[in-house]
Amino acid sequence: MIKSELIALLAERNPHLYLRDVERIVTTIFDEISDAMARGDRVELRGFGAFSTKERAARVGRNPRTGEAVQVEKKYVPYFKCGKELRERLNTK
């Protein structure tokens, strides 16, 4: 599901809300999660999961074209840990 499909589904399930309001709500939620992660904060949605960042250490990599060694700086990557309720819903038959 992509963002526009999520917005359309939520608007369909909540006919009392305008589409533009649903779009603003979804965008605001995603922006707040992104901003919190950019600050290094952890975002936890009970029953769904937790968003955080992990640090990848600096390392020596290889240029795939030439094979020469390249210094790769440390960086932060997004990380998602699934919540217990979501995991149980995914694994029921």
Biopython code that builds the backbone (N, CA, C, O; Angstrom):
import numpy as np
from Bio.PDB.StructureBuilder import StructureBuilder

atoms = [
    (1, "MET", "N", (0.849, -1.179, 0.000)),
    (1, "MET", "CA", (0.000, 0.000, 0.000)),
    (1, "MET", "C", (0.888, 1.233, 0.000)),
    (1, "MET", "O", (1.857, 1.313, 0.755)),
    (2, "ILE", "N", (0.557, 2.172, -0.834)),
    (2, "ILE", "CA", (1.298, 3.427, -0.875)),
    (2, "ILE", "C", (0.485, 4.511, -0.155)),
    (2, "ILE", "O", (-0.683, 4.319, 0.184)),
    (3, "LYS", "N", (1.134, 5.640, 0.062)),
    (3, "LYS", "CA", (0.533, 6.711, 0.860)),
    (3, "LYS", "C", (-0.825, 7.148, 0.300)),
    (3, "LYS", "O", (-1.771, 7.334, 1.065)),
    (4, "SER", "N", (-0.931, 7.312, -1.006)),
    (4, "SER", "CA", (-2.197, 7.762, -1.600)),
    (4, "SER", "C", (-3.303, 6.731, -1.416)),
    (4, "SER", "O", (-4.467, 7.096, -1.251)),
    (5, "GLU", "N", (-2.952, 5.442, -1.443)),
    (5, "GLU", "CA", (-3.946, 4.392, -1.201)),
    (5, "GLU", "C", (-4.408, 4.410, 0.258)),
    (5, "GLU", "O", (-5.588, 4.200, 0.540)),
    (6, "LEU", "N", (-3.480, 4.659, 1.179)),
    (6, "LEU", "CA", (-3.833, 4.764, 2.594)),
    (6, "LEU", "C", (-4.787, 5.932, 2.817)),
    (6, "LEU", "O", (-5.775, 5.800, 3.539)),
    (7, "ILE", "N", (-4.496, 7.064, 2.205)),
    (7, "ILE", "CA", (-5.352, 8.248, 2.343)),
    (7, "ILE", "C", (-6.744, 7.964, 1.797)),
    (7, "ILE", "O", (-7.742, 8.307, 2.431)),
    (8, "ALA", "N", (-6.816, 7.336, 0.620)),
    (8, "ALA", "CA", (-8.113, 7.021, 0.013)),
    (8, "ALA", "C", (-8.910, 6.052, 0.889)),
    (8, "ALA", "O", (-10.118, 6.221, 1.052)),
    (9, "LEU", "N", (-8.249, 5.043, 1.452)),
    (9, "LEU", "CA", (-8.919, 4.071, 2.305)),
    (9, "LEU", "C", (-9.463, 4.731, 3.574)),
    (9, "LEU", "O", (-10.601, 4.478, 3.972)),
    (10, "LEU", "N", (-8.648, 5.574, 4.202)),
    (10, "LEU", "CA", (-9.099, 6.260, 5.420)),
    (10, "LEU", "C", (-10.253, 7.213, 5.121)),
    (10, "LEU", "O", (-11.184, 7.324, 5.918)),
    (11, "ALA", "N", (-10.202, 7.899, 3.988)),
    (11, "ALA", "CA", (-11.287, 8.819, 3.604)),
    (11, "ALA", "C", (-12.574, 8.040, 3.336)),
    (11, "ALA", "O", (-13.668, 8.499, 3.666)),
    (12, "GLU", "N", (-12.432, 6.867, 2.739)),
    (12, "GLU", "CA", (-13.596, 6.025, 2.453)),
    (12, "GLU", "C", (-14.232, 5.511, 3.742)),
    (12, "GLU", "O", (-15.456, 5.456, 3.857)),
    (13, "ARG", "N", (-13.396, 5.136, 4.711)),
    (13, "ARG", "CA", (-13.909, 4.612, 5.979)),
    (13, "ARG", "C", (-14.437, 5.706, 6.899)),
    (13, "ARG", "O", (-15.166, 5.418, 7.848)),
    (14, "ASN", "N", (-14.078, 6.955, 6.627)),
    (14, "ASN", "CA", (-14.517, 8.093, 7.447)),
    (14, "ASN", "C", (-15.162, 9.140, 6.551)),
    (14, "ASN", "O", (-14.556, 10.177, 6.278)),
    (15, "PRO", "N", (-16.382, 8.884, 6.091)),
    (15, "PRO", "CA", (-17.022, 9.797, 5.132)),
    (15, "PRO", "C", (-17.308, 11.193, 5.699)),
    (15, "PRO", "O", (-17.570, 12.128, 4.942)),
    (16, "HIS", "N", (-17.259, 11.333, 7.023)),
    (16, "HIS", "CA", (-17.498, 12.643, 7.635)),
    (16, "HIS", "C", (-16.277, 13.568, 7.512)),
    (16, "HIS", "O", (-16.366, 14.756, 7.824)),
    (17, "LEU", "N", (-15.147, 13.028, 7.063)),
    (17, "LEU", "CA", (-13.924, 13.825, 6.879)),
    (17, "LEU", "C", (-13.696, 14.114, 5.401)),
    (17, "LEU", "O", (-13.959, 13.272, 4.543)),
    (18, "TYR", "N", (-13.205, 15.314, 5.119)),
    (18, "TYR", "CA", (-12.837, 15.649, 3.748)),
    (18, "TYR", "C", (-11.530, 14.959, 3.387)),
    (18, "TYR", "O", (-10.684, 14.709, 4.246)),
    (19, "LEU", "N", (-11.380, 14.655, 2.104)),
    (19, "LEU", "CA", (-10.163, 14.006, 1.623)),
    (19, "LEU", "C", (-8.928, 14.843, 1.953)),
    (19, "LEU", "O", (-7.900, 14.299, 2.354)),
    (20, "ARG", "N", (-9.024, 16.168, 1.786)),
    (20, "ARG", "CA", (-7.865, 17.039, 2.051)),
    (20, "ARG", "C", (-7.474, 17.007, 3.532)),
    (20, "ARG", "O", (-6.296, 17.136, 3.866)),
    (21, "ASP", "N", (-8.467, 16.835, 4.423)),
    (21, "ASP", "CA", (-8.170, 16.745, 5.856)),
    (21, "ASP", "C", (-7.478, 15.428, 6.194)),
    (21, "ASP", "O", (-6.539, 15.404, 6.989)),
    (22, "VAL", "N", (-7.938, 14.338, 5.594)),
    (22, "VAL", "CA", (-7.306, 13.041, 5.811)),
    (22, "VAL", "C", (-5.869, 13.078, 5.298)),
    (22, "VAL", "O", (-4.957, 12.566, 5.947)),
    (23, "GLU", "N", (-5.675, 13.687, 4.129)),
    (23, "GLU", "CA", (-4.330, 13.805, 3.569)),
    (23, "GLU", "C", (-3.422, 14.612, 4.497)),
    (23, "GLU", "O", (-2.263, 14.250, 4.700)),
    (24, "ARG", "N", (-3.938, 15.696, 5.054)),
    (24, "ARG", "CA", (-3.164, 16.524, 5.972)),
    (24, "ARG", "C", (-2.816, 15.759, 7.244)),
    (24, "ARG", "O", (-1.706, 15.892, 7.760)),
    (25, "ILE", "N", (-3.743, 14.964, 7.754)),
    (25, "ILE", "CA", (-3.509, 14.173, 8.965)),
    (25, "ILE", "C", (-2.410, 13.144, 8.732)),
    (25, "ILE", "O", (-1.474, 13.042, 9.526)),
    (26, "VAL", "N", (-2.519, 12.378, 7.641)),
    (26, "VAL", "CA", (-1.537, 11.336, 7.337)),
    (26, "VAL", "C", (-0.157, 11.956, 7.117)),
    (26, "VAL", "O", (0.843, 11.449, 7.625)),
    (27, "THR", "N", (-0.107, 13.044, 6.366)),
    (27, "THR", "CA", (1.171, 13.714, 6.098)),
    (27, "THR", "C", (1.789, 14.235, 7.391)),
    (27, "THR", "O", (2.999, 14.118, 7.585)),
    (28, "THR", "N", (0.986, 14.801, 8.268)),
    (28, "THR", "CA", (1.487, 15.318, 9.538)),
    (28, "THR", "C", (2.051, 14.205, 10.401)),
    (28, "THR", "O", (3.100, 14.376, 11.022)),
    (29, "ILE", "N", (1.374, 13.075, 10.449)),
    (29, "ILE", "CA", (1.858, 11.949, 11.255)),
    (29, "ILE", "C", (3.199, 11.462, 10.717)),
    (29, "ILE", "O", (4.142, 11.275, 11.486)),
    (30, "PHE", "N", (3.293, 11.257, 9.408)),
    (30, "PHE", "CA", (4.557, 10.802, 8.816)),
    (30, "PHE", "C", (5.670, 11.820, 9.019)),
    (30, "PHE", "O", (6.809, 11.448, 9.301)),
    (31, "ASP", "N", (5.349, 13.103, 8.877)),
    (31, "ASP", "CA", (6.360, 14.153, 9.078)),
    (31, "ASP", "C", (6.861, 14.168, 10.518)),
    (31, "ASP", "O", (8.059, 14.333, 10.753)),
    (32, "GLU", "N", (5.971, 14.000, 11.475)),
    (32, "GLU", "CA", (6.368, 14.001, 12.881)),
    (32, "GLU", "C", (7.242, 12.799, 13.217)),
    (32, "GLU", "O", (8.204, 12.922, 13.975)),
    (33, "ILE", "N", (6.910, 11.639, 12.658)),
    (33, "ILE", "CA", (7.747, 10.456, 12.875)),
    (33, "ILE", "C", (9.130, 10.692, 12.269)),
    (33, "ILE", "O", (10.142, 10.383, 12.898)),
    (34, "SER", "N", (9.179, 11.235, 11.061)),
    (34, "SER", "CA", (10.458, 11.509, 10.394)),
    (34, "SER", "C", (11.283, 12.536, 11.162)),
    (34, "SER", "O", (12.490, 12.365, 11.335)),
    (35, "ASP", "N", (10.630, 13.607, 11.624)),
    (35, "ASP", "CA", (11.343, 14.651, 12.372)),
    (35, "ASP", "C", (11.910, 14.102, 13.681)),
    (35, "ASP", "O", (13.040, 14.419, 14.053)),
    (36, "ALA", "N", (11.129, 13.283, 14.372)),
    (36, "ALA", "CA", (11.595, 12.702, 15.635)),
    (36, "ALA", "C", (12.801, 11.804, 15.394)),
    (36, "ALA", "O", (13.765, 11.842, 16.159)),
    (37, "MET", "N", (12.754, 11.006, 14.349)),
    (37, "MET", "CA", (13.887, 10.130, 14.038)),
    (37, "MET", "C", (15.116, 10.944, 13.641)),
    (37, "MET", "O", (16.240, 10.574, 13.979)),
    (38, "ALA", "N", (14.909, 12.048, 12.927)),
    (38, "ALA", "CA", (16.033, 12.908, 12.530)),
    (38, "ALA", "C", (16.705, 13.525, 13.753)),
    (38, "ALA", "O", (17.908, 13.784, 13.737)),
    (39, "ARG", "N", (15.925, 13.764, 14.822)),
    (39, "ARG", "CA", (16.487, 14.289, 16.075)),
    (39, "ARG", "C", (17.152, 13.185, 16.901)),
    (39, "ARG", "O", (17.811, 13.466, 17.902)),
    (40, "GLY", "N", (16.976, 11.938, 16.481)),
    (40, "GLY", "CA", (17.555, 10.823, 17.218)),
    (40, "GLY", "C", (16.601, 10.218, 18.237)),
    (40, "GLY", "O", (16.994, 9.366, 19.033)),
    (41, "ASP", "N", (15.345, 10.662, 18.210)),
    (41, "ASP", "CA", (14.343, 10.139, 19.141)),
    (41, "ASP", "C", (13.772, 8.822, 18.629)),
    (41, "ASP", "O", (13.874, 8.501, 17.444)),
    (42, "ARG", "N", (13.176, 8.073, 19.537)),
    (42, "ARG", "CA", (12.515, 6.813, 19.211)),
    (42, "ARG", "C", (11.014, 7.068, 19.223)),
    (42, "ARG", "O", (10.512, 7.749, 20.117)),
    (43, "VAL", "N", (10.291, 6.530, 18.239)),
    (43, "VAL", "CA", (8.843, 6.689, 18.168)),
    (43, "VAL", "C", (8.209, 5.321, 18.339)),
    (43, "VAL", "O", (8.452, 4.408, 17.550)),
    (44, "GLU", "N", (7.390, 5.187, 19.384)),
    (44, "GLU", "CA", (6.762, 3.898, 19.666)),
    (44, "GLU", "C", (5.257, 4.016, 19.522)),
    (44, "GLU", "O", (4.631, 4.880, 20.137)),
    (45, "LEU", "N", (4.679, 3.147, 18.708)),
    (45, "LEU", "CA", (3.229, 3.067, 18.542)),
    (45, "LEU", "C", (2.808, 1.716, 19.124)),
    (45, "LEU", "O", (3.025, 0.673, 18.507)),
    (46, "ARG", "N", (2.213, 1.744, 20.300)),
    (46, "ARG", "CA", (1.877, 0.514, 21.030)),
    (46, "ARG", "C", (1.048, -0.427, 20.161)),
    (46, "ARG", "O", (0.069, -0.019, 19.536)),
    (47, "GLY", "N", (1.455, -1.678, 20.136)),
    (47, "GLY", "CA", (0.754, -2.691, 19.363)),
    (47, "GLY", "C", (1.178, -2.744, 17.906)),
    (47, "GLY", "O", (0.899, -3.727, 17.220)),
    (48, "PHE", "N", (1.844, -1.711, 17.424)),
    (48, "PHE", "CA", (2.287, -1.673, 16.034)),
    (48, "PHE", "C", (3.783, -1.900, 15.935)),
    (48, "PHE", "O", (4.236, -2.835, 15.275)),
    (49, "GLY", "N", (4.556, -1.032, 16.600)),
    (49, "GLY", "CA", (6.005, -1.183, 16.565)),
    (49, "GLY", "C", (6.709, 0.094, 16.959)),
    (49, "GLY", "O", (6.079, 1.073, 17.359)),
    (50, "ALA", "N", (8.023, 0.071, 16.840)),
    (50, "ALA", "CA", (8.842, 1.218, 17.233)),
    (50, "ALA", "C", (9.792, 1.583, 16.098)),
    (50, "ALA", "O", (10.431, 0.719, 15.499)),
    (51, "PHE", "N", (9.871, 2.876, 15.819)),
    (51, "PHE", "CA", (10.790, 3.415, 14.826)),
    (51, "PHE", "C", (11.964, 4.037, 15.559)),
    (51, "PHE", "O", (11.774, 4.774, 16.526)),
    (52, "SER", "N", (13.166, 3.750, 15.112)),
    (52, "SER", "CA", (14.353, 4.351, 15.696)),
    (52, "SER", "C", (15.437, 4.394, 14.629)),
    (52, "SER", "O", (15.216, 4.019, 13.478)),
    (53, "THR", "N", (16.617, 4.860, 15.037)),
    (53, "THR", "CA", (17.749, 4.885, 14.114)),
    (53, "THR", "C", (18.878, 4.051, 14.694)),
    (53, "THR", "O", (19.020, 3.928, 15.911)),
    (54, "LYS", "N", (19.666, 3.489, 13.815)),
    (54, "LYS", "CA", (20.851, 2.751, 14.231)),
    (54, "LYS", "C", (22.056, 3.364, 13.530)),
    (54, "LYS", "O", (21.974, 3.810, 12.385)),
    (55, "GLU", "N", (23.167, 3.374, 14.242)),
    (55, "GLU", "CA", (24.391, 3.932, 13.674)),
    (55, "GLU", "C", (25.182, 2.831, 12.973)),
    (55, "GLU", "O", (25.408, 1.757, 13.529)),
    (56, "ARG", "N", (25.593, 3.115, 11.758)),
    (56, "ARG", "CA", (26.494, 2.210, 11.050)),
    (56, "ARG", "C", (27.879, 2.828, 11.108)),
    (56, "ARG", "O", (28.069, 3.980, 10.719)),
    (57, "ALA", "N", (28.831, 2.072, 11.587)),
    (57, "ALA", "CA", (30.191, 2.574, 11.784)),
    (57, "ALA", "C", (30.870, 2.849, 10.440)),
    (57, "ALA", "O", (30.495, 2.302, 9.403)),
    (58, "ALA", "N", (31.883, 3.719, 10.498)),
    (58, "ALA", "CA", (32.689, 3.992, 9.313)),
    (58, "ALA", "C", (33.433, 2.715, 8.927)),
    (58, "ALA", "O", (33.782, 1.904, 9.785)),
    (59, "ARG", "N", (33.669, 2.548, 7.630)),
    (59, "ARG", "CA", (34.324, 1.328, 7.170)),
    (59, "ARG", "C", (35.011, 1.587, 5.843)),
    (59, "ARG", "O", (34.840, 2.639, 5.228)),
    (60, "VAL", "N", (35.782, 0.620, 5.423)),
    (60, "VAL", "CA", (36.400, 0.692, 4.110)),
    (60, "VAL", "C", (35.576, -0.178, 3.173)),
    (60, "VAL", "O", (35.419, -1.378, 3.397)),
    (61, "GLY", "N", (35.051, 0.444, 2.118)),
    (61, "GLY", "CA", (34.250, -0.279, 1.139)),
    (61, "GLY", "C", (35.007, -0.408, -0.166)),
    (61, "GLY", "O", (36.166, -0.005, -0.262)),
    (62, "ARG", "N", (34.367, -0.956, -1.148)),
    (62, "ARG", "CA", (34.973, -1.124, -2.466)),
    (62, "ARG", "C", (34.086, -0.482, -3.518)),
    (62, "ARG", "O", (32.862, -0.611, -3.483)),
    (63, "ASN", "N", (34.721, 0.210, -4.453)),
    (63, "ASN", "CA", (34.014, 0.734, -5.608)),
    (63, "ASN", "C", (33.740, -0.468, -6.516)),
    (63, "ASN", "O", (34.687, -1.104, -6.980)),
    (64, "PRO", "N", (32.464, -0.797, -6.785)),
    (64, "PRO", "CA", (32.172, -1.999, -7.564)),
    (64, "PRO", "C", (32.683, -1.933, -9.010)),
    (64, "PRO", "O", (32.931, -2.967, -9.629)),
    (65, "ARG", "N", (32.837, -0.735, -9.537)),
    (65, "ARG", "CA", (33.290, -0.591, -10.916)),
    (65, "ARG", "C", (34.800, -0.804, -11.049)),
    (65, "ARG", "O", (35.269, -1.520, -11.934)),
    (66, "THR", "N", (35.549, -0.161, -10.145)),
    (66, "THR", "CA", (37.010, -0.216, -10.269)),
    (66, "THR", "C", (37.658, -1.176, -9.279)),
    (66, "THR", "O", (38.791, -1.607, -9.491)),
    (67, "GLY", "N", (36.956, -1.515, -8.201)),
    (67, "GLY", "CA", (37.513, -2.401, -7.194)),
    (67, "GLY", "C", (38.424, -1.701, -6.202)),
    (67, "GLY", "O", (38.975, -2.346, -5.310)),
    (68, "GLU", "N", (38.592, -0.386, -6.342)),
    (68, "GLU", "CA", (39.486, 0.322, -5.430)),
    (68, "GLU", "C", (38.802, 0.588, -4.090)),
    (68, "GLU", "O", (37.579, 0.713, -4.021)),
    (69, "ALA", "N", (39.598, 0.672, -3.036)),
    (69, "ALA", "CA", (39.092, 0.902, -1.684)),
    (69, "ALA", "C", (38.563, 2.324, -1.550)),
    (69, "ALA", "O", (39.167, 3.274, -2.048)),
    (70, "VAL", "N", (37.433, 2.455, -0.876)),
    (70, "VAL", "CA", (36.790, 3.747, -0.663)),
    (70, "VAL", "C", (36.424, 3.847, 0.810)),
    (70, "VAL", "O", (35.892, 2.895, 1.381)),
    (71, "GLN", "N", (36.699, 4.976, 1.425)),
    (71, "GLN", "CA", (36.335, 5.195, 2.834)),
    (71, "GLN", "C", (34.861, 5.587, 2.893)),
    (71, "GLN", "O", (34.450, 6.572, 2.280)),
    (72, "VAL", "N", (34.070, 4.812, 3.633)),
    (72, "VAL", "CA", (32.646, 5.091, 3.814)),
    (72, "VAL", "C", (32.476, 5.645, 5.223)),
    (72, "VAL", "O", (32.845, 4.996, 6.201)),
    (73, "GLU", "N", (31.914, 6.851, 5.323)),
    (73, "GLU", "CA", (31.732, 7.508, 6.617)),
    (73, "GLU", "C", (30.621, 6.831, 7.412)),
    (73, "GLU", "O", (29.799, 6.104, 6.854)),
    (74, "LYS", "N", (30.604, 7.077, 8.727)),
    (74, "LYS", "CA", (29.522, 6.536, 9.552)),
    (74, "LYS", "C", (28.217, 7.201, 9.140)),
    (74, "LYS", "O", (28.200, 8.341, 8.677)),
    (75, "LYS", "N", (27.136, 6.471, 9.316)),
    (75, "LYS", "CA", (25.832, 7.024, 8.979)),
    (75, "LYS", "C", (24.766, 6.396, 9.846)),
    (75, "LYS", "O", (24.989, 5.366, 10.483)),
    (76, "TYR", "N", (23.614, 7.018, 9.864)),
    (76, "TYR", "CA", (22.476, 6.531, 10.627)),
    (76, "TYR", "C", (21.422, 6.019, 9.649)),
    (76, "TYR", "O", (21.150, 6.650, 8.627)),
    (77, "VAL", "N", (20.839, 4.877, 9.971)),
    (77, "VAL", "CA", (19.827, 4.274, 9.118)),
    (77, "VAL", "C", (18.555, 4.050, 9.925)),
    (77, "VAL", "O", (18.626, 3.794, 11.127)),
    (78, "PRO", "N", (17.385, 4.143, 9.280)),
    (78, "PRO", "CA", (16.139, 3.906, 9.996)),
    (78, "PRO", "C", (15.998, 2.432, 10.358)),
    (78, "PRO", "O", (16.466, 1.551, 9.637)),
    (79, "TYR", "N", (15.344, 2.184, 11.486)),
    (79, "TYR", "CA", (15.151, 0.822, 11.971)),
    (79, "TYR", "C", (13.731, 0.717, 12.509)),
    (79, "TYR", "O", (13.254, 1.618, 13.200)),
    (80, "PHE", "N", (13.055, -0.386, 12.191)),
    (80, "PHE", "CA", (11.701, -0.628, 12.680)),
    (80, "PHE", "C", (11.665, -1.957, 13.400)),
    (80, "PHE", "O", (12.119, -2.970, 12.867)),
    (81, "LYS", "N", (11.130, -1.962, 14.607)),
    (81, "LYS", "CA", (10.949, -3.206, 15.349)),
    (81, "LYS", "C", (9.451, -3.418, 15.525)),
    (81, "LYS", "O", (8.746, -2.582, 16.091)),
    (82, "CYS", "N", (8.994, -4.535, 15.035)),
    (82, "CYS", "CA", (7.577, -4.883, 15.054)),
    (82, "CYS", "C", (7.093, -5.095, 16.485)),
    (82, "CYS", "O", (7.810, -5.661, 17.310)),
    (83, "GLY", "N", (5.865, -4.635, 16.779)),
    (83, "GLY", "CA", (5.262, -4.842, 18.090)),
    (83, "GLY", "C", (4.658, -6.229, 18.219)),
    (83, "GLY", "O", (4.439, -6.915, 17.220)),
    (84, "LYS", "N", (4.391, -6.635, 19.439)),
    (84, "LYS", "CA", (3.887, -7.977, 19.722)),
    (84, "LYS", "C", (2.535, -8.235, 19.048)),
    (84, "LYS", "O", (2.339, -9.291, 18.446)),
    (85, "GLU", "N", (1.603, -7.285, 19.143)),
    (85, "GLU", "CA", (0.277, -7.475, 18.556)),
    (85, "GLU", "C", (0.354, -7.618, 17.037)),
    (85, "GLU", "O", (-0.327, -8.468, 16.463)),
    (86, "LEU", "N", (1.163, -6.809, 16.391)),
    (86, "LEU", "CA", (1.311, -6.898, 14.936)),
    (86, "LEU", "C", (1.941, -8.233, 14.547)),
    (86, "LEU", "O", (1.502, -8.873, 13.592)),
    (87, "ARG", "N", (2.955, -8.649, 15.274)),
    (87, "ARG", "CA", (3.617, -9.926, 14.998)),
    (87, "ARG", "C", (2.633, -11.078, 15.119)),
    (87, "ARG", "O", (2.646, -11.997, 14.300)),
    (88, "GLU", "N", (1.777, -11.035, 16.136)),
    (88, "GLU", "CA", (0.781, -12.092, 16.329)),
    (88, "GLU", "C", (-0.249, -12.097, 15.201)),
    (88, "GLU", "O", (-0.669, -13.165, 14.754)),
    (89, "ARG", "N", (-0.661, -10.912, 14.735)),
    (89, "ARG", "CA", (-1.623, -10.837, 13.626)),
    (89, "ARG", "C", (-1.017, -11.379, 12.338)),
    (89, "ARG", "O", (-1.716, -12.000, 11.537)),
    (90, "LEU", "N", (0.275, -11.150, 12.132)),
    (90, "LEU", "CA", (0.927, -11.631, 10.925)),
    (90, "LEU", "C", (1.111, -13.135, 10.937)),
    (90, "LEU", "O", (1.156, -13.756, 9.876)),
    (91, "ASN", "N", (1.219, -13.733, 12.115)),
    (91, "ASN", "CA", (1.514, -15.151, 12.217)),
    (91, "ASN", "C", (0.323, -16.025, 12.589)),
    (91, "ASN", "O", (0.506, -17.188, 12.948)),
    (92, "THR", "N", (-0.883, -15.494, 12.511)),
    (92, "THR", "CA", (-2.063, -16.334, 12.736)),
    (92, "THR", "C", (-2.478, -16.951, 11.415)),
    (92, "THR", "O", (-2.297, -16.351, 10.355)),
    (93, "LYS", "N", (-3.031, -18.144, 11.483)),
    (93, "LYS", "CA", (-3.395, -18.840, 10.242)),
    (93, "LYS", "C", (-4.847, -18.702, 9.916)),
    (93, "LYS", "O", (-5.307, -19.231, 8.904)),
]
sb = StructureBuilder()
sb.init_structure("model")
sb.init_model(0)
sb.init_chain("A")
sb.init_seg("    ")
for serial, (resi, resn, name, xyz) in enumerate(atoms, 1):
    if name == "N":
        sb.init_residue(resn, " ", resi, " ")
    sb.init_atom(name, np.array(xyz, "f"), 0.0, 1.0, " ", f" {name:<3s}", serial, name[0])
structure = sb.get_structure()
